């Protein structure tokens, strides 16, 4: 663990311990979103999404209105995780929830894989953007004003979606793992004591697979930190583990030595050969 600790210390973090446990998922009656309980809540939504490509770059995508399928789950009381499918695109949503699925709002990070063309050659563009949404009764609307694609330079899209809840039981994608990242105890972390004995902000990250498919995580992940209102610092950190059995969850402990924010981005490959990309919610210290 020496290399991992050295890298995390370099970005003001200490990695501490690992735990493995069985995962669970909630669900109640059909129609309305399920309430947030000890086990969380959830809903499945059907609707439409409108995507436009902003000027720039030479990649083309399918634009306009497409059908949308979205599954959301709540973990704890303030974290939301989602899986979105529209046309040939698939995406994960990870963020924070204010209120609940029947009356609330959310801020999330969207990680999306979108089919594109460049000069007649097909390519899958991997995008990232911020999403805001509101929930009212059965209705959900969201807006992603700027999604950029790191492997497709110049490609930027904007999307707006609207959907209606059709079940309180989130759906799953056949033959594809679903990896959910959450912060145990909530995304706002109070000052405490690190395992090293130093004062800091200790918290626990949980990585769960909810679709019963094994996942091999990549050996490193990306951590983004911001301290004292400064610019974002990006670090490559060694994974504390790479094997995640289907239907299980594993945790690791982290401690920030200074106040600020933290977000982690994970990649891997599931047992069916699909690439998996997901993120933690933004964690705020102090």
Residue pairs with C-beta under 8 A, 6 or more apart in sequence:
1 15
1 240
3 238
4 15
4 237
4 238
4 240
5 14
5 15
7 235
7 236
7 237
7 238
8 14
8 15
8 235
8 237
8 254
10 235
11 223
11 225
11 233
11 235
11 237
12 225
12 227
12 256
12 257
12 258
13 223
13 225
13 237
13 254
13 255
13 256
13 257
13 262
14 194
14 195
14 196
14 200
14 254
14 255
14 257
15 237
15 240
15 252
15 253
15 254
16 194
16 195
16 202
16 252
16 253
16 254
16 255
17 195
17 251
17 252
17 253
18 240
18 241
18 250
18 251
18 252
19 250
19 251
20 248
20 249
20 250
21 248
21 249
21 250
21 251
22 247
22 248
22 249
23 208
23 209
23 210
23 247
23 248
23 249
24 39
25 39
25 40
25 42
25 73
25 170
25 210
26 34
26 37
26 39
26 40
26 41
26 42
26 73
27 34
27 42
27 168
27 169
27 170
28 34
28 35
28 168
28 169
29 168
30 166
30 167
30 168
30 169
31 138
31 165
31 166
31 167
31 168
32 43
32 102
32 137
32 138
32 165
32 168
33 41
33 42
33 43
33 72
33 100
33 101
33 102
33 135
33 138
33 165
33 168
34 41
34 42
34 43
34 101
34 168
34 169
35 41
35 100
35 101
35 102
36 74
36 77
36 100
36 101
40 73
40 74
40 75
40 76
41 73
41 74
41 100
41 101
41 168
42 71
42 72
42 73
42 74
42 101
42 168
42 169
42 170
43 71
43 72
43 101
43 165
43 167
43 168
43 170
44 69
44 70
44 71
44 72
44 165
44 166
44 167
44 168
44 169
44 170
44 171
45 68
45 69
45 70
45 71
45 72
45 140
45 163
45 164
45 165
45 166
46 67
46 68
46 69
46 70
46 163
46 164
46 166
47 67
47 68
47 70
47 140
47 161
47 162
47 163
47 164
48 65
48 66
48 67
48 68
48 161
48 162
48 163
49 65
49 66
49 68
49 84
49 86
49 159
49 160
49 161
50 64
50 65
50 66
50 159
50 160
50 161
51 61
51 62
51 63
51 64
51 66
51 86
51 157
51 158
51 159
52 63
52 157
52 158
52 159
53 59
53 60
53 61
53 63
53 155
53 156
53 157
54 146
54 156
54 157
54 158
56 154
56 155
56 156
57 152
57 153
57 154
57 155
57 156
58 118
58 119
58 154
59 116
59 117
59 118
59 123
59 125
59 149
59 152
59 154
59 155
60 116
60 117
60 118
61 114
61 115
61 116
61 117
61 125
61 155
61 157
62 87
62 88
62 115
66 86
66 87
67 86
67 87
68 84
68 85
68 86
68 161
68 163
69 84
69 85
69 86
69 171
70 82
70 83
70 84
70 85
70 93
70 140
70 161
70 163
71 82
71 83
71 170
71 171
71 172
72 80
72 81
72 82
72 93
72 101
72 140
72 170
73 80
73 81
73 82
73 170
73 180
73 210
74 80
74 97
74 100
74 101
75 81
75 180
75 182
76 182
76 184
76 185
76 186
77 97
77 186
78 96
78 97
78 98
78 186
78 187
78 188
79 94
79 95
79 96
79 97
79 182
79 183
79 186
79 187
79 281
80 93
80 94
80 95
80 96
80 97
80 106
80 108
80 281
81 92
81 93
81 94
81 180
81 181
81 182
82 92
82 93
82 94
82 108
83 90
83 91
83 92
83 93
83 170
83 171
83 172
83 173
83 178
84 90
84 91
84 92
84 93
84 110
84 112
85 91
85 173
86 161
87 115
88 114
88 115
89 112
89 113
89 114
89 115
90 112
90 113
90 173
90 176
91 110
91 111
91 112
91 113
92 110
92 111
92 112
92 277
92 278
92 279
93 108
93 109
93 110
93 131
94 108
94 109
94 111
94 180
94 181
94 278
94 279
94 280
94 281
95 106
95 107
95 108
95 109
95 131
95 281
95 282
96 106
96 107
96 108
96 187
96 281
96 282
97 104
97 105
97 106
98 104
98 105
98 106
99 105
99 135
100 135
101 135
101 165
102 135
102 136
102 137
103 135
103 136
103 137
104 134
104 135
105 132
105 133
105 134
105 135
106 131
106 132
106 133
106 135
107 130
107 131
107 132
108 130
108 131
108 132
108 133
108 281
109 128
109 129
109 130
109 131
109 263
109 279
109 281
109 282
110 127
110 128
110 129
110 130
110 131
110 144
110 147
111 126
111 127
111 128
111 265
111 277
111 278
111 279
112 126
112 127
112 128
112 129
112 147
113 124
113 125
113 126
113 127
113 275
113 277
114 124
114 125
114 127
114 149
114 157
115 122
115 123
115 124
115 125
116 122
116 123
116 124
116 125
116 149
116 152
116 155
117 123
118 152
123 151
123 152
125 149
125 151
125 152
125 155
126 149
126 150
126 151
126 152
126 277
127 147
127 148
127 149
127 150
127 152
127 155
127 157
128 147
128 148
128 149
128 150
129 144
129 145
129 146
129 147
129 148
129 157
130 144
130 145
130 146
131 142
131 143
131 144
132 142
132 143
133 140
133 141
133 142
133 143
134 140
134 141
134 142
138 164
138 165
139 162
139 163
139 164
139 165
140 161
140 162
140 163
140 164
140 165
141 160
141 161
141 162
141 163
142 160
142 161
142 162
143 159
143 160
143 161
144 157
144 158
144 159
144 160
145 158
146 156
146 157
146 158
147 156
147 157
147 158
147 159
148 155
148 156
149 155
149 156
149 157
172 178
172 210
172 211
173 211
175 213
175 272
175 274
176 211
176 213
176 270
176 272
176 274
177 209
177 211
177 213
177 214
177 215
177 246
177 270
177 271
177 272
177 274
177 276
178 209
178 210
178 211
178 213
179 207
179 208
179 209
179 215
179 244
179 266
179 268
179 276
179 278
180 206
180 207
180 208
180 209
180 210
180 278
181 205
181 206
181 207
181 264
181 266
181 278
181 279
181 280
181 281
182 205
182 206
182 208
182 280
182 281
183 189
183 203
183 204
183 205
183 206
183 280
183 281
183 283
184 203
184 204
184 205
184 206
184 251
185 203
185 204
187 281
187 282
187 283
187 284
188 283
188 284
189 201
189 202
189 203
189 256
189 283
189 284
189 285
189 286
190 201
190 286
191 199
191 200
191 201
191 259
191 285
191 286
192 199
192 200
192 201
192 202
193 199
193 200
193 202
194 200
194 202
194 255
194 257
195 202
195 253
195 255
196 255
198 255
198 257
199 257
200 255
200 256
200 257
200 258
201 255
201 256
201 257
201 259
201 285
201 286
202 253
202 254
202 255
203 253
203 254
203 255
203 256
203 283
204 251
204 252
204 253
204 254
205 251
205 252
205 253
205 254
205 264
205 280
206 249
206 250
206 251
207 217
207 244
207 249
207 250
207 251
207 266
208 248
208 249
208 250
209 215
209 244
209 245
209 246
209 247
209 248
209 249
210 247
211 246
211 247
212 246
212 247
213 246
213 270
213 271
213 272
214 243
214 244
214 245
214 246
214 270
214 271
215 243
215 244
215 246
215 268
215 269
215 270
215 271
215 276
216 242
216 243
216 244
216 268
216 269
216 270
217 239
217 241
217 242
217 243
217 244
217 266
217 267
217 268
217 276
218 239
218 242
218 266
218 267
218 268
218 269
219 238
219 239
219 242
220 236
220 237
220 238
220 239
221 236
221 237
221 239
221 264
221 265
221 266
221 267
222 234
222 235
222 236
222 237
222 264
222 265
223 234
223 235
223 236
223 237
223 262
223 263
223 264
223 265
224 232
224 233
224 234
224 235
224 262
224 263
224 264
224 265
225 232
225 233
225 235
225 256
225 260
225 261
225 262
226 232
226 233
226 260
226 261
227 233
227 258
227 259
227 260
228 258
228 259
228 260
237 264
239 266
240 252
241 250
241 252
242 268
244 250
244 268
246 271
254 262
256 262
256 285
258 285
259 285
259 286
260 284
260 285
260 286
261 282
261 283
261 284
261 285
262 280
262 282
262 283
262 285
263 279
263 280
263 281
263 282
263 283
264 279
264 280
265 277
265 278
265 279
265 280
266 276
266 277
266 278
266 279
266 280
267 275
267 276
267 277
268 275
268 276
269 275
269 276
270 276
